[in-house]
């Protein structure tokens, strides 16, 4: 079953840390968002392999937007 990682707030995608095909563990950082000059890490909530990264560095995400899919 796939685990969808979604944005929790409106922010800019500052840095993408992991890539499609990377193995991740619960608590790993996938992406770093920037909002109001603060860096907010987006972390995994499960173990698996990144199947999709739905954002690019510099994108603006809205609350609820898909960031990544882990299978």
Gaussian input, Z-matrix of N, CA and C with variables (Angstrom, degrees):
# hf/3-21g

backbone

0 1
 N
 C     1     B1
 C     2     B2     1     A1
 N     3     B3     2     A2     1     D1
 C     4     B4     3     A3     2     D2
 C     5     B5     4     A4     3     D3
 N     6     B6     5     A5     4     D4
 C     7     B7     6     A6     5     D5
 C     8     B8     7     A7     6     D6
 N     9     B9     8     A8     7     D7
 C    10    B10     9     A9     8     D8
 C    11    B11    10    A10     9     D9
 N    12    B12    11    A11    10    D10
 C    13    B13    12    A12    11    D11
 C    14    B14    13    A13    12    D12
 N    15    B15    14    A14    13    D13
 C    16    B16    15    A15    14    D14
 C    17    B17    16    A16    15    D15
 N    18    B18    17    A17    16    D16
 C    19    B19    18    A18    17    D17
 C    20    B20    19    A19    18    D18
 N    21    B21    20    A20    19    D19
 C    22    B22    21    A21    20    D20
 C    23    B23    22    A22    21    D21
 N    24    B24    23    A23    22    D22
 C    25    B25    24    A24    23    D23
 C    26    B26    25    A25    24    D24
 N    27    B27    26    A26    25    D25
 C    28    B28    27    A27    26    D26
 C    29    B29    28    A28    27    D27
 N    30    B30    29    A29    28    D28
 C    31    B31    30    A30    29    D29
 C    32    B32    31    A31    30    D30
 N    33    B33    32    A32    31    D31
 C    34    B34    33    A33    32    D32
 C    35    B35    34    A34    33    D33
 N    36    B36    35    A35    34    D34
 C    37    B37    36    A36    35    D35
 C    38    B38    37    A37    36    D36
 N    39    B39    38    A38    37    D37
 C    40    B40    39    A39    38    D38
 C    41    B41    40    A40    39    D39
 N    42    B42    41    A41    40    D40
 C    43    B43    42    A42    41    D41
 C    44    B44    43    A43    42    D42
 N    45    B45    44    A44    43    D43
 C    46    B46    45    A45    44    D44
 C    47    B47    46    A46    45    D45
 N    48    B48    47    A47    46    D46
 C    49    B49    48    A48    47    D47
 C    50    B50    49    A49    48    D48
 N    51    B51    50    A50    49    D49
 C    52    B52    51    A51    50    D50
 C    53    B53    52    A52    51    D51
 N    54    B54    53    A53    52    D52
 C    55    B55    54    A54    53    D53
 C    56    B56    55    A55    54    D54
 N    57    B57    56    A56    55    D55
 C    58    B58    57    A57    56    D56
 C    59    B59    58    A58    57    D57
 N    60    B60    59    A59    58    D58
 C    61    B61    60    A60    59    D59
 C    62    B62    61    A61    60    D60
 N    63    B63    62    A62    61    D61
 C    64    B64    63    A63    62    D62
 C    65    B65    64    A64    63    D63
 N    66    B66    65    A65    64    D64
 C    67    B67    66    A66    65    D65
 C    68    B68    67    A67    66    D66
 N    69    B69    68    A68    67    D67
 C    70    B70    69    A69    68    D68
 C    71    B71    70    A70    69    D69
 N    72    B72    71    A71    70    D70
 C    73    B73    72    A72    71    D71
 C    74    B74    73    A73    72    D72
 N    75    B75    74    A74    73    D73
 C    76    B76    75    A75    74    D74
 C    77    B77    76    A76    75    D75
 N    78    B78    77    A77    76    D76
 C    79    B79    78    A78    77    D77
 C    80    B80    79    A79    78    D78
 N    81    B81    80    A80    79    D79
 C    82    B82    81    A81    80    D80
 C    83    B83    82    A82    81    D81
 N    84    B84    83    A83    82    D82
 C    85    B85    84    A84    83    D83
 C    86    B86    85    A85    84    D84
 N    87    B87    86    A86    85    D85
 C    88    B88    87    A87    86    D86
 C    89    B89    88    A88    87    D87
 N    90    B90    89    A89    88    D88
 C    91    B91    90    A90    89    D89
 C    92    B92    91    A91    90    D90
 N    93    B93    92    A92    91    D91
 C    94    B94    93    A93    92    D92
 C    95    B95    94    A94    93    D93
 N    96    B96    95    A95    94    D94
 C    97    B97    96    A96    95    D95
 C    98    B98    97    A97    96    D96
 N    99    B99    98    A98    97    D97
 C   100   B100    99    A99    98    D98
 C   101   B101   100   A100    99    D99
 N   102   B102   101   A101   100   D100
 C   103   B103   102   A102   101   D101
 C   104   B104   103   A103   102   D102
 N   105   B105   104   A104   103   D103
 C   106   B106   105   A105   104   D104
 C   107   B107   106   A106   105   D105
 N   108   B108   107   A107   106   D106
 C   109   B109   108   A108   107   D107
 C   110   B110   109   A109   108   D108
 N   111   B111   110   A110   109   D109
 C   112   B112   111   A111   110   D110
 C   113   B113   112   A112   111   D111
 N   114   B114   113   A113   112   D112
 C   115   B115   114   A114   113   D113
 C   116   B116   115   A115   114   D114
 N   117   B117   116   A116   115   D115
 C   118   B118   117   A117   116   D116
 C   119   B119   118   A118   117   D117
 N   120   B120   119   A119   118   D118
 C   121   B121   120   A120   119   D119
 C   122   B122   121   A121   120   D120
 N   123   B123   122   A122   121   D121
 C   124   B124   123   A123   122   D122
 C   125   B125   124   A124   123   D123
 N   126   B126   125   A125   124   D124
 C   127   B127   126   A126   125   D125
 C   128   B128   127   A127   126   D126
 N   129   B129   128   A128   127   D127
 C   130   B130   129   A129   128   D128
 C   131   B131   130   A130   129   D129
 N   132   B132   131   A131   130   D130
 C   133   B133   132   A132   131   D131
 C   134   B134   133   A133   132   D132
 N   135   B135   134   A134   133   D133
 C   136   B136   135   A135   134   D134
 C   137   B137   136   A136   135   D135
 N   138   B138   137   A137   136   D136
 C   139   B139   138   A138   137   D137
 C   140   B140   139   A139   138   D138
 N   141   B141   140   A140   139   D139
 C   142   B142   141   A141   140   D140
 C   143   B143   142   A142   141   D141
 N   144   B144   143   A143   142   D142
 C   145   B145   144   A144   143   D143
 C   146   B146   145   A145   144   D144
 N   147   B147   146   A146   145   D145
 C   148   B148   147   A147   146   D146
 C   149   B149   148   A148   147   D147
 N   150   B150   149   A149   148   D148
 C   151   B151   150   A150   149   D149
 C   152   B152   151   A151   150   D150
 N   153   B153   152   A152   151   D151
 C   154   B154   153   A153   152   D152
 C   155   B155   154   A154   153   D153
 N   156   B156   155   A155   154   D154
 C   157   B157   156   A156   155   D155
 C   158   B158   157   A157   156   D156
 N   159   B159   158   A158   157   D157
 C   160   B160   159   A159   158   D158
 C   161   B161   160   A160   159   D159
 N   162   B162   161   A161   160   D160
 C   163   B163   162   A162   161   D161
 C   164   B164   163   A163   162   D162
 N   165   B165   164   A164   163   D163
 C   166   B166   165   A165   164   D164
 C   167   B167   166   A166   165   D165
 N   168   B168   167   A167   166   D166
 C   169   B169   168   A168   167   D167
 C   170   B170   169   A169   168   D168
 N   171   B171   170   A170   169   D169
 C   172   B172   171   A171   170   D170
 C   173   B173   172   A172   171   D171
 N   174   B174   173   A173   172   D172
 C   175   B175   174   A174   173   D173
 C   176   B176   175   A175   174   D174
 N   177   B177   176   A176   175   D175
 C   178   B178   177   A177   176   D176
 C   179   B179   178   A178   177   D177
 N   180   B180   179   A179   178   D178
 C   181   B181   180   A180   179   D179
 C   182   B182   181   A181   180   D180
 N   183   B183   182   A182   181   D181
 C   184   B184   183   A183   182   D182
 C   185   B185   184   A184   183   D183
 N   186   B186   185   A185   184   D184
 C   187   B187   186   A186   185   D185
 C   188   B188   187   A187   186   D186
 N   189   B189   188   A188   187   D187
 C   190   B190   189   A189   188   D188
 C   191   B191   190   A190   189   D189
 N   192   B192   191   A191   190   D190
 C   193   B193   192   A192   191   D191
 C   194   B194   193   A193   192   D192
 N   195   B195   194   A194   193   D193
 C   196   B196   195   A195   194   D194
 C   197   B197   196   A196   195   D195
 N   198   B198   197   A197   196   D196
 C   199   B199   198   A198   197   D197
 C   200   B200   199   A199   198   D198
 N   201   B201   200   A200   199   D199
 C   202   B202   201   A201   200   D200
 C   203   B203   202   A202   201   D201
 N   204   B204   203   A203   202   D202
 C   205   B205   204   A204   203   D203
 C   206   B206   205   A205   204   D204
 N   207   B207   206   A206   205   D205
 C   208   B208   207   A207   206   D206
 C   209   B209   208   A208   207   D207
 N   210   B210   209   A209   208   D208
 C   211   B211   210   A210   209   D209
 C   212   B212   211   A211   210   D210

   B1=1.4466
   B2=1.5316
   B3=1.3106
   B4=1.4666
   B5=1.5309
   B6=1.3174
   B7=1.4596
   B8=1.5249
   B9=1.3367
   B10=1.4586
   B11=1.5252
   B12=1.3126
   B13=1.4614
   B14=1.5229
   B15=1.3323
   B16=1.4695
   B17=1.5261
   B18=1.3286
   B19=1.4684
   B20=1.5210
   B21=1.3211
   B22=1.4586
   B23=1.5235
   B24=1.3475
   B25=1.4631
   B26=1.5251
   B27=1.3087
   B28=1.4632
   B29=1.5250
   B30=1.3309
   B31=1.4649
   B32=1.5214
   B33=1.3265
   B34=1.4673
   B35=1.5212
   B36=1.3316
   B37=1.4631
   B38=1.5268
   B39=1.3254
   B40=1.4554
   B41=1.5290
   B42=1.3408
   B43=1.4648
   B44=1.5196
   B45=1.3226
   B46=1.4617
   B47=1.5219
   B48=1.3368
   B49=1.4628
   B50=1.5287
   B51=1.3253
   B52=1.4688
   B53=1.5229
   B54=1.3346
   B55=1.4665
   B56=1.5202
   B57=1.3253
   B58=1.4621
   B59=1.5317
   B60=1.3172
   B61=1.4571
   B62=1.5237
   B63=1.3477
   B64=1.4671
   B65=1.5216
   B66=1.3254
   B67=1.4617
   B68=1.5203
   B69=1.3317
   B70=1.4643
   B71=1.5242
   B72=1.3208
   B73=1.4582
   B74=1.5129
   B75=1.3084
   B76=1.4601
   B77=1.5207
   B78=1.3240
   B79=1.4610
   B80=1.5132
   B81=1.3451
   B82=1.4699
   B83=1.5318
   B84=1.3221
   B85=1.4614
   B86=1.5181
   B87=1.3487
   B88=1.4677
   B89=1.5173
   B90=1.3245
   B91=1.4576
   B92=1.5211
   B93=1.3291
   B94=1.4603
   B95=1.5237
   B96=1.3206
   B97=1.4572
   B98=1.5233
   B99=1.3305
   B100=1.4622
   B101=1.5148
   B102=1.3258
   B103=1.4563
   B104=1.5225
   B105=1.3048
   B106=1.4638
   B107=1.5343
   B108=1.3373
   B109=1.4703
   B110=1.5240
   B111=1.3328
   B112=1.4666
   B113=1.5206
   B114=1.3234
   B115=1.4624
   B116=1.5201
   B117=1.3423
   B118=1.4633
   B119=1.5314
   B120=1.3333
   B121=1.4629
   B122=1.5276
   B123=1.3374
   B124=1.4677
   B125=1.5184
   B126=1.3366
   B127=1.4635
   B128=1.5283
   B129=1.3290
   B130=1.4551
   B131=1.5250
   B132=1.3094
   B133=1.4635
   B134=1.5212
   B135=1.3369
   B136=1.4607
   B137=1.5254
   B138=1.3308
   B139=1.4588
   B140=1.5213
   B141=1.3278
   B142=1.4540
   B143=1.5083
   B144=1.3346
   B145=1.4574
   B146=1.5234
   B147=1.3163
   B148=1.4671
   B149=1.5201
   B150=1.3375
   B151=1.4566
   B152=1.5234
   B153=1.3333
   B154=1.4672
   B155=1.5229
   B156=1.3285
   B157=1.4673
   B158=1.5254
   B159=1.3150
   B160=1.4641
   B161=1.5235
   B162=1.3306
   B163=1.4626
   B164=1.5257
   B165=1.3079
   B166=1.4672
   B167=1.5209
   B168=1.3203
   B169=1.4588
   B170=1.5240
   B171=1.3306
   B172=1.4566
   B173=1.5251
   B174=1.3354
   B175=1.4710
   B176=1.5217
   B177=1.3251
   B178=1.4580
   B179=1.5235
   B180=1.3286
   B181=1.4655
   B182=1.5210
   B183=1.2985
   B184=1.4597
   B185=1.5247
   B186=1.3024
   B187=1.4565
   B188=1.5220
   B189=1.3267
   B190=1.4612
   B191=1.5199
   B192=1.3362
   B193=1.4671
   B194=1.5265
   B195=1.3231
   B196=1.4660
   B197=1.5225
   B198=1.3313
   B199=1.4648
   B200=1.5319
   B201=1.3329
   B202=1.4641
   B203=1.5288
   B204=1.3334
   B205=1.4607
   B206=1.5162
   B207=1.3378
   B208=1.4756
   B209=1.5163
   B210=1.3149
   B211=1.4718
   B212=1.5088
   A1=109.47
   A2=116.15
   A3=121.43
   A4=110.53
   A5=114.94
   A6=122.47
   A7=107.04
   A8=117.09
   A9=121.42
   A10=109.57
   A11=116.02
   A12=122.19
   A13=106.62
   A14=115.92
   A15=120.82
   A16=111.07
   A17=115.25
   A18=121.09
   A19=109.88
   A20=115.64
   A21=120.55
   A22=111.99
   A23=116.82
   A24=120.67
   A25=109.45
   A26=115.85
   A27=121.36
   A28=107.19
   A29=116.69
   A30=120.34
   A31=110.07
   A32=114.89
   A33=121.62
   A34=108.06
   A35=116.26
   A36=120.45
   A37=106.17
   A38=116.29
   A39=121.46
   A40=111.08
   A41=116.50
   A42=120.09
   A43=110.45
   A44=115.92
   A45=121.70
   A46=107.02
   A47=116.26
   A48=121.90
   A49=111.80
   A50=117.39
   A51=122.21
   A52=109.95
   A53=116.07
   A54=122.22
   A55=110.59
   A56=115.91
   A57=121.22
   A58=108.41
   A59=115.99
   A60=121.93
   A61=114.07
   A62=116.80
   A63=119.99
   A64=110.43
   A65=116.11
   A66=120.92
   A67=108.27
   A68=116.11
   A69=120.83
   A70=109.69
   A71=114.80
   A72=122.28
   A73=108.45
   A74=116.32
   A75=121.92
   A76=109.83
   A77=117.03
   A78=121.43
   A79=115.43
   A80=118.00
   A81=120.34
   A82=110.26
   A83=116.44
   A84=121.60
   A85=109.12
   A86=116.43
   A87=122.00
   A88=111.58
   A89=114.78
   A90=122.66
   A91=107.01
   A92=116.11
   A93=120.10
   A94=107.85
   A95=115.26
   A96=121.68
   A97=109.00
   A98=116.15
   A99=121.57
   A100=108.01
   A101=115.11
   A102=121.00
   A103=107.81
   A104=116.85
   A105=122.53
   A106=111.39
   A107=115.57
   A108=123.79
   A109=113.50
   A110=116.69
   A111=121.49
   A112=108.55
   A113=116.64
   A114=121.77
   A115=108.84
   A116=115.92
   A117=121.34
   A118=108.55
   A119=117.99
   A120=118.83
   A121=111.02
   A122=115.14
   A123=121.36
   A124=105.28
   A125=115.98
   A126=119.88
   A127=111.32
   A128=114.47
   A129=120.57
   A130=109.69
   A131=114.91
   A132=120.65
   A133=110.72
   A134=115.94
   A135=120.05
   A136=109.43
   A137=115.47
   A138=121.50
   A139=108.14
   A140=116.73
   A141=119.77
   A142=111.96
   A143=114.56
   A144=122.76
   A145=107.81
   A146=116.47
   A147=119.84
   A148=109.04
   A149=116.06
   A150=122.23
   A151=111.82
   A152=116.13
   A153=119.42
   A154=109.49
   A155=115.53
   A156=122.16
   A157=104.03
   A158=116.65
   A159=121.62
   A160=113.78
   A161=117.73
   A162=121.17
   A163=109.81
   A164=115.00
   A165=122.46
   A166=108.33
   A167=116.35
   A168=119.37
   A169=108.86
   A170=116.00
   A171=121.46
   A172=113.83
   A173=117.33
   A174=120.70
   A175=110.40
   A176=115.35
   A177=121.59
   A178=106.56
   A179=117.09
   A180=121.17
   A181=109.63
   A182=115.07
   A183=122.82
   A184=108.32
   A185=117.06
   A186=120.74
   A187=109.31
   A188=116.43
   A189=121.95
   A190=115.04
   A191=117.99
   A192=120.31
   A193=110.68
   A194=115.64
   A195=121.83
   A196=109.93
   A197=115.40
   A198=120.79
   A199=110.31
   A200=116.26
   A201=119.52
   A202=110.23
   A203=114.73
   A204=122.39
   A205=108.06
   A206=115.94
   A207=121.66
   A208=107.92
   A209=115.02
   A210=119.76
   A211=110.25
   D1=136.24
   D2=-177.61
   D3=-82.98
   D4=146.21
   D5=177.44
   D6=-112.63
   D7=118.36
   D8=179.58
   D9=-91.28
   D10=129.07
   D11=176.59
   D12=-101.04
   D13=123.39
   D14=-176.29
   D15=-121.25
   D16=154.49
   D17=178.69
   D18=-68.63
   D19=139.20
   D20=179.27
   D21=-96.06
   D22=-5.83
   D23=-177.64
   D24=-159.99
   D25=167.74
   D26=172.36
   D27=-74.07
   D28=128.12
   D29=-177.45
   D30=-164.17
   D31=168.85
   D32=173.17
   D33=-95.69
   D34=143.02
   D35=173.94
   D36=-79.77
   D37=108.23
   D38=-175.43
   D39=-85.24
   D40=-46.24
   D41=-177.32
   D42=-150.52
   D43=135.87
   D44=173.28
   D45=-98.29
   D46=120.36
   D47=-172.68
   D48=-92.18
   D49=-37.55
   D50=-177.11
   D51=-111.86
   D52=165.12
   D53=-178.97
   D54=-125.92
   D55=162.09
   D56=175.76
   D57=-56.95
   D58=133.53
   D59=-179.21
   D60=96.38
   D61=-14.60
   D62=178.25
   D63=-70.74
   D64=140.52
   D65=172.31
   D66=-83.12
   D67=137.54
   D68=179.89
   D69=-130.45
   D70=156.49
   D71=176.17
   D72=-118.99
   D73=158.12
   D74=176.54
   D75=-49.90
   D76=125.13
   D77=178.94
   D78=98.97
   D79=-7.63
   D80=177.45
   D81=-70.21
   D82=147.85
   D83=176.11
   D84=-85.47
   D85=128.44
   D86=177.71
   D87=-95.87
   D88=-47.48
   D89=-171.98
   D90=-143.48
   D91=150.80
   D92=172.58
   D93=-114.79
   D94=122.24
   D95=177.45
   D96=-95.99
   D97=158.01
   D98=176.46
   D99=-127.96
   D100=128.04
   D101=177.44
   D102=-145.52
   D103=128.88
   D104=179.69
   D105=51.80
   D106=42.62
   D107=177.99
   D108=64.70
   D109=18.76
   D110=175.65
   D111=-112.29
   D112=140.06
   D113=175.67
   D114=-92.14
   D115=127.03
   D116=-177.91
   D117=-120.59
   D118=111.16
   D119=178.18
   D120=-73.95
   D121=139.65
   D122=173.21
   D123=-102.32
   D124=117.38
   D125=-173.68
   D126=-110.11
   D127=158.04
   D128=177.96
   D129=-77.82
   D130=154.12
   D131=177.33
   D132=-116.64
   D133=8.10
   D134=179.50
   D135=-156.31
   D136=165.22
   D137=174.57
   D138=-86.48
   D139=152.27
   D140=175.70
   D141=160.30
   D142=-159.26
   D143=-179.98
   D144=-122.11
   D145=136.61
   D146=179.47
   D147=-70.70
   D148=118.21
   D149=-179.94
   D150=-93.70
   D151=-27.82
   D152=-176.73
   D153=-155.94
   D154=138.89
   D155=168.58
   D156=-116.02
   D157=118.40
   D158=-171.48
   D159=-97.26
   D160=5.88
   D161=-178.80
   D162=-129.44
   D163=164.54
   D164=174.72
   D165=-124.44
   D166=154.76
   D167=176.04
   D168=-58.72
   D169=134.72
   D170=-178.82
   D171=96.25
   D172=-14.85
   D173=177.50
   D174=-66.32
   D175=154.04
   D176=170.82
   D177=-104.62
   D178=127.04
   D179=177.54
   D180=-108.04
   D181=148.03
   D182=175.28
   D183=-101.52
   D184=159.87
   D185=177.10
   D186=-55.77
   D187=127.62
   D188=179.09
   D189=93.51
   D190=-8.51
   D191=178.45
   D192=-66.29
   D193=143.31
   D194=177.58
   D195=-69.45
   D196=129.95
   D197=176.24
   D198=-104.48
   D199=-47.07
   D200=-177.46
   D201=-156.66
   D202=162.14
   D203=175.23
   D204=-123.88
   D205=130.54
   D206=177.94
   D207=-116.32
   D208=131.20
   D209=178.49
   D210=-114.11

